[in-house]
Amino acid sequence: MREDTFAERSDRSEEQVSGAEVIAQALKNQDVAYMFGIVGIPVTEIAIAAQKLGIRYIGMRNEQAACYAASAIGYLTGRPLLVIGGSSERRQETMGAFQEFPQVEACRLYSKFSARPSSIETIPSIIEKAVRSSIYGRPGPCYIDIPADFVNFQVNVSSVKYVECCMPPPVSMAETSAVYTAASVIRNAKQPLLIIGKGAAYAHAEDALRKLVEQCKLPFLPTPMGKGVIPDNHPNCVGAARSRALQFADVIVLFGARLNWILHFGLPPRYQPDVKFIQVDICAEELGNNVKPAVTLLGDINAVTKQLLEQFDKTPWQYPPESSWWQTLREKMKSNEAASKELASQKSLPMNYYTVFYHVQEQLPRDCFVVSEGANTMDIGRTVIQNYLPRHRLDAGTFGTMGIGLGFAIAAAVVAKDRNSGQRVICVEGDSAFGFSGMEVETICRYNLPIVLLVVNNNGIYQGFDADSWKEMLKFGDAVAVAPPVCLLPNSHYEQVMMAFGGKGYFVQTPEELQKSLKQSLADTTKPSLINVMIEPQAMRKAQDFHWLTRSNM
C-alpha cells in the first residue's frame, strides 16, 4: 500500500475553505433544509454555498416575508427560525461602517439566543447552539451575526471542527401527583371544556388528544392555530358556540393555549369568576399568567396528554353526552350556524363575507393548507372554512401581524411540493392585507408553487366605498383631504398582479363566477392563481355577544 508523502499531507492540510462554505456546512450538519432570504453584500455567497450542499434556497422580495416564510417552515417541520444577518467588517467597527449597527444586542430582546462568532472556526459550534436553543423548551427564534469579512475569508480546512447535529428536544413529563389531581378536577366538572392551542399542534399531540376527547366524551374548542388538531367537523367540536363555551365552563383544560388576548385573558365577563383552569404547557413561565390555575402540568403536550389518558384508563370515566351542558352548547351551535347560513344564502350583490366563504368551503380539498390574514377576512373565514388535519392552518397568530400571508403560503407550498403530496395551498387575504406583501406573487410564480390566492376585496381596511361613492366623494376635494383613512381604491384589479408574472388571474363579482374560477384554479396544477373577489364594501360580521377587545368610535 502506497504511503502519502509529506508533501501530499501538507497540501491537504493547507486546503482552504471560505466562511460562507463553513456556514453552509454547519447548517447542513444541523439538518437545516430550507433557507429564505434576499441576497446582497455580504450574504450572497452564503446562499450559493448552501444550495451547493442541497439546502433549498427560496429568494424572496422582502426580508419580512422571508422571515415569515422561515418561521412557518419552523412550525411545519419542527426546526424553528434561525436568522443569519450580515454585518459590517470587524476592522471598520466604530468607524461608521456601511450599515453598522449593534445587531446582536438588538436581537437579544426578541430571540432566545443571539451571538456573533469570534472567528470562522467557531461558526459550527455557534450554529449548533443556535439550532439547539431554538428547538429546546418553548421554541423560538435565534440570531447569528456574520461580519462581512468572514464570508469570503479563507481558513485551513483542518482548523474547522464541525459539530454533530444536536439531539432532538428532550420530552418532559408532568409530576404524577399533579396529573392525578388534574384528572380528579376533570371528573368533578359540571361543565368541562378542553381548549386545544397551537402548542398542541406543534407537539404533534393530535392522536392522544383525539383519544382523550372521544374516550371521555368531552367538548373541545380549538384556538385559531389549533384548528385541525382534531378535525373541525368532529361532533365534540364546539367552535360554533365559542363565546358560550368560554363564558359558562366551570373547568377548562388548556393544551398549549395561552390566556392572552386571543382567549380574553381568562377573565370575566368572558369567563365565570370561579372557573378552574388546568394549564398544560411546556413553558413554566407561562403557567399562572393572568389567572391562578387550579392545576399546572408542566411538560410536553403530547406526553402530558398521554399521562392524563393513563389516569382515565385506570379508572374509566365519561362526561354524560346528554347533560344540560352539552344541550346548551348544541343549541347555541345550531343557532349560530343558522345565522351564518342565512347570511351566506343572501342573493344580493355585491356578495358578503359569508357568501364567499361558504362557496369556498364547498370546494376546498380536505388536505389543503389554509393560510389566512386580514381583519374580518380572517375572523369570519376562521368560523366558516374548516380544517381537518393538524398544522394545516396558518394565520396572523398572537401578534395579529399583517403581511404574513404570502410568506406563510410560500413556506407551506414548498413543503407540500417537496413531499410530492399534491396538496394545494389556499391563501385567503383581505385586500389591505394583500398589499403588505403582494410582490411575493412574483416569488410564487418564479418557483411555480401550488398556491391559490383569494383576495376578498371590500375596497378598504375594515370597510371601503363603492366606485360611485368614491367618485361622488372626490367632488368635495382632493382625496388626501376627504377620503377616510380606511378607504382603498375601489375595484382594484389585484388579479392582474398575478397575470403580470405568468399566473392565472380572475376578477369575480358573483357566486357563479367564484365557483367557476375556484374550480378552474384547483384543477390547474401547472400555474398559481389569484382570484380577486369583490364584496360589499360595507360588509361586516354577524352580531357578536361581546365587543372586540380594542374599541373604536367608528
Secondary structure, 3 states (H helix, E strand, C coil): CCCCCHHHHHHHHCCEEEHHHHHHHHHHHCCCCEEEECCCCCCHHHHHHHHHCCCEEEECCCHHHHHHHHHHHHHHHCCCCEEEEEECCHHHCCCCCCCCCCHHHHHHCCCCEEECCCCHHHHHHHHHHHHHHHHCCCCCCEEEEEEHHHHHCEEEHHHCCCCCCCCCCCCCCCCHHHHHHHHHHHHCCCCEEEEECHHHHHCCCHHHHHHHHHHHCCCEEECHHHCCCCCCCCCCECHHHHHHHHHHCCEEEEECCCCCHHHHHHCCCCCCCCCEEEEEECCHHHCCCCCCCCEEEECCHHHHHHHHHHHHHHCCCCCCCCCHHHHHHHHHHHHHHHHHHHHHCCCCCCECHHHHHHHHHHHCCCCCEEEEECCHHHHHHHHHCCCCCCCCEEECCCCCCCCCHHHHHHHHHHHHHHCCCCCCEEEEEEHHHHHHHCCHHHHHHHCCCCEEEEEEECCECCCECCHHHHHHHHCCCCHHHHCCCCECCCCCCCHHHHHHCCCEEEEECCHHHHHHHHHHHHHCCCCCEEEEEEECCCCCCCCCCCCCCCCCCC
